[in-house]
Structures are given as structure tokens and as C-alpha cells.
Amino acid sequence: MGGGHPDRAGGASGGGPRGGAPLKGRPLWWLPALAVMATLWWLSDQPHTPGPTLVHPLDWGAHFTAYLALGFCLGRASGRRGLALVLAAWFGALDEVHQAFVPPREAGVTDWLFDLAGAWLGALLATRGAADTVLSADAVLSEAPR
């Protein structure tokens, strides 16, 4: 419990900006994150998305907004901006590949880039004030943010 890792430079001093503690994850936020993921997967599995047909750039706005919600939920659940972004990025990529096997849908790199942008903003908003600002393997996998 305490403040940081004693094996890192700076010892166990505070973890967050301006001396604050790192943002702690909130386990109940995993439920809305999983609900968003299930909804996105279900929508991707439909040959035609319910509602009016969205064409570019409106569908990119839908991708951005959906993954903003996912990034926010994952950021709140994990308390880690980098981890939230990595999880959303992998899910978005997997979802795009999944769409490639659902006729007449297709996978799109541009769609995935809008997923990433939305997830990044969502994770940023969810973890404001957290010390986890560097996206690196160490920052994503370590116990305490740098």
C-alpha cells in the first residue's frame, strides 16, 4: 500500500501529479465496460446496423463516440490510462477483423483509427489527475504508474 516502487528512482514518494496518489481502479466500472464491448460486438455481428445507414464521415463519428465510452469505462475500471487504451485498441482491432467475416460488412483501418482516437480521449477523461501518462510496456504492466 504506500506510495510507489522502492526499486525505482525516487523511491516510494507520491505517485500522482502535484504529489497526489495514482488513480485507483473502480471494479464496478468493469460492468459498463463489458456491456459496451458486448453491444459493439453484437452490432458488428449484424449484416446491417439497426437504424439509418451511416456514411462517411457520420459512421466515423459513431466509431469515435462508441470507443470514447469504452475508453472512459476501461479507464475508470482500471485506473490506468495506458492499460485502458491498449485494451480498447485490441478490442477495436479484433472487432474490425470480426466484421470482415460478416457479409456484407467490411473491416476498415480508418474505422479502427477513429476507435483509437475515441478510446484515447475517453481514457484521458477517465484518468485525469492520474500519474499514468506514458504509454509503454512498463507503464501498462507495472503495479504503480511512473
C-alpha positions in Angstrom: 0.0 0.0 0.0 2.1 3.1 0.2 3.3 5.4 -2.5 5.5 4.0 -5.3 8.0 1.4 -6.0 11.1 1.5 -3.9 13.2 -0.1 -6.7 12.6 3.0 -9.0 14.4 6.3 -8.8 12.7 8.5 -6.3 11.8 5.7 -4.0 8.3 5.5 -2.6 7.3 9.1 -2.9 3.9 10.2 -4.1 2.6 8.8 -7.4 0.3 11.4 -8.9 0.8 14.9 -10.3 1.4 17.6 -7.8 2.2 14.9 -5.2 -1.2 13.2 -5.4 -1.8 9.5 -5.4 -2.3 7.4 -8.5 -5.9 6.9 -9.5 -7.3 3.7 -8.2 -9.4 1.4 -10.4 -13.0 1.1 -9.6 -14.1 -2.5 -10.1 -17.8 -1.8 -10.7 -16.8 0.1 -13.9 -15.9 -3.3 -15.5 -19.6 -3.9 -15.8 -20.4 -1.0 -18.1 -17.1 -1.6 -20.0 -18.2 -5.2 -20.7 -21.7 -4.0 -21.6 -20.2 -1.5 -24.1 -18.0 -4.3 -25.6 -20.9 -6.7 -25.8 -23.1 -4.1 -27.6 -20.3 -3.2 -30.0 -19.7 -6.9 -30.8 -23.4 -7.5 -31.3 -23.7 -4.5 -33.6 -20.7 -5.7 -35.6 -22.3 -9.1 -36.0 -25.4 -7.7 -37.7 -25.3 -7.7 -41.5 -27.0 -4.2 -41.4 -26.7 -1.9 -38.4 -30.1 -1.0 -36.9 -31.3 2.5 -37.6 -30.4 4.7 -40.6 -27.4 3.9 -42.7 -24.4 6.0 -41.7 -22.0 7.0 -44.5 -18.6 8.6 -44.1 -17.9 10.8 -42.1 -21.0 10.0 -39.9 -20.0 6.4 -39.3 -16.6 7.6 -38.1 -18.3 9.8 -35.6 -20.2 6.8 -34.4 -16.9 4.8 -34.0 -15.3 7.7 -32.2 -18.3 8.1 -29.8 -18.6 4.4 -29.0 -14.9 3.9 -28.3 -14.9 7.2 -26.2 -17.4 5.4 -24.0 -15.4 2.2 -23.9 -12.1 4.1 -23.2 -13.8 6.0 -20.4 -15.3 2.8 -18.8 -11.9 1.0 -19.1 -10.1 4.0 -17.7 -12.4 4.1 -14.7 -12.3 0.4 -14.2 -8.5 0.0 -14.4 -7.4 3.4 -13.2 -4.7 3.2 -15.8 -4.8 5.3 -19.0 -2.3 3.2 -20.9 -4.0 -0.1 -20.0 -7.4 1.3 -20.9 -6.1 2.4 -24.3 -4.3 -0.9 -25.0 -7.4 -2.9 -24.1 -9.7 -0.7 -26.3 -7.2 -0.8 -29.2 -7.0 -4.6 -29.1 -10.8 -4.9 -28.8 -11.3 -2.5 -31.7 -8.8 -4.4 -33.9 -10.5 -7.7 -33.0 -13.9 -6.2 -33.8 -12.7 -4.9 -37.2 -11.4 -8.4 -38.1 -14.7 -9.9 -36.9 -16.6 -7.6 -39.2 -14.6 -8.8 -42.2 -16.4 -12.2 -41.7 -19.9 -10.8 -41.6 -21.3 -10.3 -45.1 -21.8 -7.6 -46.4 -19.7 -5.7 -43.7 -16.1 -5.0 -44.1 -13.1 -4.1 -41.9 -11.5 -0.7 -42.1 -8.3 0.7 -40.9 -9.8 4.2 -40.8 -12.7 2.9 -38.6 -10.0 1.5 -36.2 -8.2 4.8 -36.1 -11.4 6.6 -35.1 -11.9 3.8 -32.5 -8.4 4.6 -31.2 -9.0 8.4 -31.1 -12.2 7.9 -29.2 -10.7 5.4 -26.8 -7.7 7.8 -26.1 -10.0 10.7 -25.3 -12.2 8.5 -23.1 -9.3 7.1 -21.2 -7.8 10.6 -20.8 -11.1 12.0 -19.4 -11.5 9.0 -17.1 -8.0 9.2 -15.7 -7.5 12.9 -15.3 -5.1 13.5 -12.4 -3.6 10.0 -12.6 0.1 9.6 -12.9 -0.1 7.0 -15.8 0.7 9.3 -18.7 3.3 7.3 -20.6 2.2 4.5 -22.8 4.9 2.0 -22.5 5.1 -1.7 -21.6 6.4 -0.8 -18.2 3.7 1.8 -17.6 0.9 -0.6 -18.8 2.1 -3.7 -16.9 3.7 -2.2 -13.7 1.9 -2.2 -10.4 2.2 1.6 -9.9 2.3 4.3 -12.5 5.6 6.2 -13.1 
